Amino acid sequence: MNRAFYQEFPLSFKTAVRPRDGWRGLPRFRARMRTASLLLLGAVLAMLSVEMLLHPFYGTLRSSPFAVPTTILNSDLPILALRQCIEGCAESHFYGDGARSTGNVQLRQAPTGLIIGASFVQAKQVVDKDTMGAIVEQALRSRKQINVRQYGYDAQSIPTYVGLAPSFLQKWNPCWVVVVMSRVDWSKHPSVWTMRVSPDGVPGMTLTDPSQSHGIKSAARLLGDSSAVIATLYWRFRDLVASSDSPPSGGPATSIAQQSETVARDYVAALKYSFGDRVHILYLADVGITGDNDPNDSLRETALLTECARRKVPCVSSRKLMTDELKRNYTPARGFGNSIMGEGHLNAAGHRMAASLIESLISKQ
């Protein structure tokens, strides 16, 4: 009778309650289940404790860090706050359309300049007044009336900026547009925008409806909106992907140079077509903590500057300024006290350097 009883149960149960033990094996099985339940409960409580510890460092950010924009129009949300202590420790504020606040009062009837880029412009690592847009805005207002809007999109690239170009132009009619580029723009990241550039420089844009995302991705976006733990893990993962997604340093120099030239040609052509003569490009070079040049980054920089000159797009690299500041004053443009100096995102000094280059770019108009 006992043998027939045990045959009806799955293997895991038969393993936990051995036939030779008879009914005496049930307490052992129950003890193991109790131990597993306590471990699971402990893991959940530990997760909640970490969430409670991290949550005060994060404000209310209704726009998930997973979201990729499709338009900046019809966004009437109030200013939103975000705090982070992953790189540095700062509180940043964002308008409902995704623009990073400069911390300055916006002037009515004043012309607008735009700064567009990835996480370097999003700049969660520094406070509002230390962002490149805030510094440029304050410097220009000593001579004229102007507002500066800065839009940074985490782990995004030129296709996103080109896809949003009609919205930018319709909403702001900017007097100038500065696109901040880096080696991240030569990497591949998921986006709702895909871009193909024709031989004559006309970008063909395709928009994938983000609302059709289901399953794990939708759950991740929902959790990212409300969980500081999930958001922190996501940003760490994005940083790892960004740092490892550049062309391999050991690859043939010729193939890397060709890739750099192809990407630079398509990107500059698409930006020129989308924003016209208003577009300017700032390239944030990889300088590091020693000031030595990364060969791959130098190839990307050379290809970009060459293509900008060919298409008559004002363009400048930060390499010389950042190297000079590092060697003369030992002032790295990247890194914080709780991260690796010389790597990661721009610190306050790096934003000051970027702002000075942007100001010199647009002053030539």
C-alpha angles and dihedrals in degrees: 000000000000091000092054089048094053093047090064093060126079122260094258090058093045089051093050093044107039118205093232089060093052116191089340088079094065096080089054091052091048090050091053092049090049090052092049091049092050091049091051092047090049091051091051092048091048090051091050091048092052089047091052091049094048099040096076087060091058125066129205108295109173093181106078117233086232094060122103114202125240097183140001094210126106094022108143099161117131124249110294127210129221128182125192137170100185095102110016114327119267145144115229131187129215133193119233092259091058099260116142112238117243091204090237126115111262113238120227119238091007121135118255133230122196131216113191129183148111128283091319087069094037084059101183088166097072135046120260097262092053096056119110091244093054092050093048091047093052093046094049094046090064086070106025146358113274143141123216120207118192121197118190123179118194114243093350131129146190097307090062093049092047091047090052094044095099090053092048093049095044095048101040110013086210122211089217138006124206117194113200112211134183139165087286087074089066090057129084118247131169114263139160086236127076122182135199119184119209121222090260091056100257112140118222110208127202121191120205113204105245091200089072091069111112141169121022095002093054091048090049092052091049092049091045090058093058109020122079090193094055092045092050093049090047094052091047090051092049090051091051091049092048092049093050100037099078121103112286114266092221095057124108111286091223094057092046090049091050092049091049092050093048094049093044091050094051095042097048092045092050094048092047091050093046101043102021121203091343094076124103127174130217116190116205103211125210104249101154124187098304101046092235116143121248104226093219093049090049089054091051092047093049092048092050096047091046093051092046090054091048093052094037095242114152105244136166137179125222094215099101096044094046092046092049092049091049096049098039102037102012089238110151115203094215136046138048140224091270096042139048112293113237093024137081124022131353118279123210091279091050091052090051090053092048091048093053090052092048091050091051090048097053094038088069091067 
